Amino acid sequence: MRRWIVGLVVLAALAWAGWTFVVAPRRAAPPPAPPDTSSGYRAVRLFFAAPTGDRLVDESRELPESGTLHERVAALVGELDRGPTGPGAALLPPGTSLLHVYLDDEGLMTVDLSRAFQKGFRGGAQTEYLTVSSLVRTLAANEVQVKRVLIVCGGEPIATLGGHVPLDRPYDVSEMP
């Protein structure tokens, strides 16, 4: 009888150990983590001045995938500021960066650019038009929900960049050639 009791105790201990260390951990395993998309890239279209300076040309680039609207738009403005990798010319004044961006439910994107955007602008009417068009077309091409773009500078509205193109109203992306 004693052997039976010892045998049952040993069997019970083995069953308990098997359950505790083999079966239960399999059931309680956490669900797999979602795939890491932070290391991904996305294709973007940027618009720069053509070498002749009379129109815009587009250039495709791969940028790291960003999560927030601010990060995505800041990356686009940064690439416009950097300039083209091929033929063409940068239009944003050097040092232009994004301070804030807002997008409402009706597709109005308000971009608040650094003071370098206004203070560093040099050019006439054609350059001013191309600069505004470059920014608006780049934003619209890469953020599909954007219908109109309003440009402000340093947190304040500006009437114009160089005296030729009004910036006191939003630009409809369909108006930009």
PyMOL commands that set and color helices and strands:
alter all, ss='L'
color gray80, all
select helices_A, chain A and resi 2-27+69-82+116-119+125-142+173-175
alter helices_A, ss='H'
color red, helices_A
select strands_A, chain A and resi 41-49+56-64+98-103+108-113+148-153+156-157+171-172
alter strands_A, ss='S'
color yellow, strands_A
deselect
rebuild
show_as cartoon
